[in-house]
Amino acid sequence: MARGARMLSSFWRRVLFGSLSFFLIVFIVSWESGSTGEVCSVNEKTHHQECTKYNLAVVPLAYALAALRENGEAIIALFTVILGISTIGLWNATNRLWEAGERQMRLTRGMALNQQAQTRESNRIAADTAERQLRAYLHVSPTNFRFNRADNGLMICKGTYDIKNLGQTPAYAVRTDVGFAMGEFPLSDDLPILEPNAVVFQQAIGPGQTLEGTGESRVQEIKLRSGGRLYFYGVVRYRDAFDAERETYFCGSLSPFDSVFGAPNGIKTVQTAFKWSERHNSAT
């Protein structure tokens, strides 16, 4: 319906424009040609014929004015119809313009939201990248081990280790849970959960700095002679400069123990090989 109204309105506009153009051209041509006519009438007092000249260009105008006087109501009705059709076309064009504006607003809003999401994601990635590059990374390196054979068949195992900060910012609130346990080799199952024996370091570990820690456990000597392996393992917990809690797990086995078993009771420091395990070595 709207399309038909637009076509009808366009048709009447063309008709009106064509008619006015034709009338204007005829009027200009007639006026410029100088063609004249006469209107004569007899004077009742003098009984002489009196004539008045006129330009022929005004004849169509006179007829048009006469037609307007005679058919004024019909012409008004016609123009009312044309005006109504034009109004419908204008309303439809306005409605389409409004719909186009709404679509453009939705598109613009969607693009803005997408741009905001991309900006937030870029900022998140940049912040995450900066944090990964600048945060603290603590690494554990066992250094030496001492064993104390007691009379009751217990072997007191003590290990010393270094904690080094390999990152770019300090590590705060550093504490460790470290100990020994027997397990098969290679290790295929989880080791026992360490009893809470946290060693808390009072100072922060700056970039490149190293702190020394120790861990101690009591193991039955008979278990050491059973053919398994003694594992030294633990976890280092700390808080980085971005206030995130981090953990570093480490685990490895020690061998051999022949020199320990053959020594008299008492403390003995042993140079033993530390082999990193495939399990319990990870970091957050």
BELZI-V464545 format. One record per residue. N is the residue number from 1. RES is the residue in one letter. PHI is phi as a letter, one per 20 degrees, with the letter a starting at -180 (999 if undefined). OMEGA is omega in whole degrees, -180 to 180 (* if undefined). Layout:
BEGIN
n:N res:RES phi:PHI omega:OMEGA
n:N res:RES phi:PHI omega:OMEGA
END
This chain:
BEGIN
n:1 res:M phi:999 omega:180
n:2 res:A phi:f omega:179
n:3 res:R phi:f omega:178
n:4 res:G phi:f omega:178
n:5 res:A phi:f omega:179
n:6 res:R phi:f omega:-180
n:7 res:M phi:f omega:-180
n:8 res:L phi:f omega:179
n:9 res:S phi:f omega:178
n:10 res:S phi:f omega:179
n:11 res:F phi:f omega:-178
n:12 res:W phi:f omega:175
n:13 res:R phi:f omega:178
n:14 res:R phi:f omega:179
n:15 res:V phi:f omega:-179
n:16 res:L phi:f omega:180
n:17 res:F phi:f omega:179
n:18 res:G phi:f omega:-179
n:19 res:S phi:f omega:179
n:20 res:L phi:f omega:179
n:21 res:S phi:f omega:180
n:22 res:F phi:f omega:-180
n:23 res:F phi:f omega:-180
n:24 res:L phi:f omega:180
n:25 res:I phi:f omega:180
n:26 res:V phi:f omega:-179
n:27 res:F phi:f omega:-179
n:28 res:I phi:f omega:-180
n:29 res:V phi:f omega:-179
n:30 res:S phi:f omega:-179
n:31 res:W phi:f omega:-178
n:32 res:E phi:f omega:-179
n:33 res:S phi:f omega:179
n:34 res:G phi:m omega:179
n:35 res:S phi:f omega:-179
n:36 res:T phi:c omega:175
n:37 res:G phi:c omega:-180
n:38 res:E phi:c omega:173
n:39 res:V phi:d omega:-174
n:40 res:C phi:d omega:176
n:41 res:S phi:b omega:-178
n:42 res:V phi:e omega:177
n:43 res:N phi:f omega:-175
n:44 res:E phi:f omega:-179
n:45 res:K phi:e omega:-177
n:46 res:T phi:e omega:-177
n:47 res:H phi:l omega:174
n:48 res:H phi:d omega:178
n:49 res:Q phi:e omega:180
n:50 res:E phi:d omega:-177
n:51 res:C phi:c omega:178
n:52 res:T phi:c omega:179
n:53 res:K phi:e omega:178
n:54 res:Y phi:b omega:177
n:55 res:N phi:f omega:-177
n:56 res:L phi:f omega:-178
n:57 res:A phi:f omega:-178
n:58 res:V phi:e omega:-179
n:59 res:V phi:f omega:178
n:60 res:P phi:g omega:179
n:61 res:L phi:f omega:179
n:62 res:A phi:f omega:178
n:63 res:Y phi:f omega:180
n:64 res:A phi:f omega:178
n:65 res:L phi:f omega:178
n:66 res:A phi:f omega:179
n:67 res:A phi:f omega:178
n:68 res:L phi:f omega:179
n:69 res:R phi:f omega:-176
n:70 res:E phi:f omega:-175
n:71 res:N phi:c omega:-176
n:72 res:G phi:g omega:-177
n:73 res:E phi:f omega:180
n:74 res:A phi:f omega:-179
n:75 res:I phi:f omega:178
n:76 res:I phi:f omega:178
n:77 res:A phi:f omega:179
n:78 res:L phi:f omega:-180
n:79 res:F phi:f omega:175
n:80 res:T phi:f omega:177
n:81 res:V phi:f omega:179
n:82 res:I phi:f omega:179
n:83 res:L phi:f omega:178
n:84 res:G phi:f omega:179
n:85 res:I phi:f omega:179
n:86 res:S phi:f omega:178
n:87 res:T phi:f omega:177
n:88 res:I phi:f omega:178
n:89 res:G phi:f omega:178
n:90 res:L phi:f omega:179
n:91 res:W phi:f omega:-180
n:92 res:N phi:f omega:179
n:93 res:A phi:f omega:178
n:94 res:T phi:f omega:180
n:95 res:N phi:f omega:178
n:96 res:R phi:f omega:177
n:97 res:L phi:f omega:179
n:98 res:W phi:f omega:179
n:99 res:E phi:f omega:178
n:100 res:A phi:f omega:177
n:101 res:G phi:f omega:178
n:102 res:E phi:f omega:178
n:103 res:R phi:f omega:179
n:104 res:Q phi:f omega:178
n:105 res:M phi:f omega:178
n:106 res:R phi:f omega:179
n:107 res:L phi:f omega:180
n:108 res:T phi:f omega:179
n:109 res:R phi:f omega:178
n:110 res:G phi:f omega:179
n:111 res:M phi:f omega:179
n:112 res:A phi:f omega:179
n:113 res:L phi:f omega:179
n:114 res:N phi:f omega:178
n:115 res:Q phi:f omega:178
n:116 res:Q phi:f omega:179
n:117 res:A phi:f omega:179
n:118 res:Q phi:f omega:179
n:119 res:T phi:f omega:178
n:120 res:R phi:f omega:180
n:121 res:E phi:f omega:178
n:122 res:S phi:f omega:178
n:123 res:N phi:f omega:179
n:124 res:R phi:f omega:-180
n:125 res:I phi:f omega:180
n:126 res:A phi:f omega:179
n:127 res:A phi:f omega:180
n:128 res:D phi:f omega:179
n:129 res:T phi:f omega:179
n:130 res:A phi:f omega:180
n:131 res:E phi:f omega:179
n:132 res:R phi:f omega:-178
n:133 res:Q phi:f omega:-172
n:134 res:L phi:d omega:-174
n:135 res:R phi:f omega:178
n:136 res:A phi:e omega:174
n:137 res:Y phi:c omega:-180
n:138 res:L phi:e omega:180
n:139 res:H phi:d omega:-178
n:140 res:V phi:d omega:178
n:141 res:S phi:c omega:175
n:142 res:P phi:f omega:-177
n:143 res:T phi:d omega:178
n:144 res:N phi:b omega:-176
n:145 res:F phi:c omega:176
n:146 res:R phi:c omega:-178
n:147 res:F phi:c omega:-180
n:148 res:N phi:c omega:179
n:149 res:R phi:e omega:179
n:150 res:A phi:d omega:-179
n:151 res:D phi:f omega:-176
n:152 res:N phi:e omega:178
n:153 res:G phi:n omega:178
n:154 res:L phi:e omega:174
n:155 res:M phi:d omega:178
n:156 res:I phi:e omega:-176
n:157 res:C phi:d omega:180
n:158 res:K phi:c omega:-180
n:159 res:G phi:d omega:177
n:160 res:T phi:d omega:-176
n:161 res:Y phi:b omega:176
n:162 res:D phi:d omega:173
n:163 res:I phi:d omega:-178
n:164 res:K phi:d omega:178
n:165 res:N phi:e omega:-180
n:166 res:L phi:e omega:-177
n:167 res:G phi:e omega:-175
n:168 res:Q phi:d omega:-179
n:169 res:T phi:c omega:-176
n:170 res:P phi:f omega:172
n:171 res:A phi:d omega:-175
n:172 res:Y phi:d omega:175
n:173 res:A phi:l omega:-178
n:174 res:V phi:f omega:176
n:175 res:R phi:b omega:-174
n:176 res:T phi:c omega:168
n:177 res:D phi:c omega:-173
n:178 res:V phi:c omega:178
n:179 res:G phi:a omega:-180
n:180 res:F phi:d omega:175
n:181 res:A phi:b omega:177
n:182 res:M phi:e omega:178
n:183 res:G phi:a omega:179
n:184 res:E phi:f omega:178
n:185 res:F phi:c omega:-3
n:186 res:P phi:f omega:-174
n:187 res:L phi:f omega:-180
n:188 res:S phi:d omega:-179
n:189 res:D phi:c omega:-180
n:190 res:D phi:f omega:174
n:191 res:L phi:e omega:179
n:192 res:P phi:g omega:177
n:193 res:I phi:f omega:-178
n:194 res:L phi:f omega:172
n:195 res:E phi:f omega:-179
n:196 res:P phi:g omega:178
n:197 res:N phi:b omega:-171
n:198 res:A phi:g omega:170
n:199 res:V phi:d omega:-177
n:200 res:V phi:d omega:178
n:201 res:F phi:e omega:-175
n:202 res:Q phi:f omega:-177
n:203 res:Q phi:d omega:175
n:204 res:A phi:f omega:177
n:205 res:I phi:d omega:-179
n:206 res:G phi:f omega:179
n:207 res:P phi:g omega:179
n:208 res:G phi:n omega:-179
n:209 res:Q phi:e omega:-179
n:210 res:T phi:c omega:173
n:211 res:L phi:c omega:180
n:212 res:E phi:d omega:176
n:213 res:G phi:c omega:179
n:214 res:T phi:c omega:175
n:215 res:G phi:c omega:-175
n:216 res:E phi:c omega:176
n:217 res:S phi:b omega:176
n:218 res:R phi:d omega:-177
n:219 res:V phi:c omega:175
n:220 res:Q phi:f omega:-178
n:221 res:E phi:f omega:-179
n:222 res:I phi:f omega:178
n:223 res:K phi:f omega:178
n:224 res:L phi:f omega:-179
n:225 res:R phi:e omega:-175
n:226 res:S phi:e omega:178
n:227 res:G phi:o omega:177
n:228 res:G phi:e omega:178
n:229 res:R phi:c omega:174
n:230 res:L phi:e omega:-178
n:231 res:Y phi:d omega:173
n:232 res:F phi:d omega:-173
n:233 res:Y phi:b omega:179
n:234 res:G phi:r omega:-180
n:235 res:V phi:b omega:174
n:236 res:V phi:d omega:179
n:237 res:R phi:d omega:-179
n:238 res:Y phi:a omega:177
n:239 res:R phi:d omega:-178
n:240 res:D phi:e omega:-177
n:241 res:A phi:f omega:178
n:242 res:F phi:e omega:177
n:243 res:D phi:m omega:177
n:244 res:A phi:d omega:177
n:245 res:E phi:f omega:-176
n:246 res:R phi:c omega:179
n:247 res:E phi:b omega:174
n:248 res:T phi:c omega:179
n:249 res:Y phi:e omega:177
n:250 res:F phi:c omega:-178
n:251 res:C phi:a omega:176
n:252 res:G phi:a omega:-178
n:253 res:S phi:d omega:-179
n:254 res:L phi:c omega:174
n:255 res:S phi:a omega:-3
n:256 res:P phi:e omega:-179
n:257 res:F phi:c omega:-176
n:258 res:D phi:g omega:-178
n:259 res:S phi:f omega:179
n:260 res:V phi:f omega:-177
n:261 res:F phi:f omega:-177
n:262 res:G phi:e omega:-177
n:263 res:A phi:e omega:177
n:264 res:P phi:f omega:178
n:265 res:N phi:g omega:-180
n:266 res:G phi:p omega:-176
n:267 res:I phi:e omega:178
n:268 res:K phi:b omega:175
n:269 res:T phi:e omega:-174
n:270 res:V phi:c omega:171
n:271 res:Q phi:e omega:-176
n:272 res:T phi:c omega:-179
n:273 res:A phi:f omega:176
n:274 res:F phi:d omega:-178
n:275 res:K phi:d omega:-179
n:276 res:W phi:f omega:-180
n:277 res:S phi:e omega:176
n:278 res:E phi:f omega:180
n:279 res:R phi:d omega:175
n:280 res:H phi:m omega:173
n:281 res:N phi:c omega:-177
n:282 res:S phi:b omega:180
n:283 res:A phi:b omega:176
n:284 res:T phi:d omega:*
END
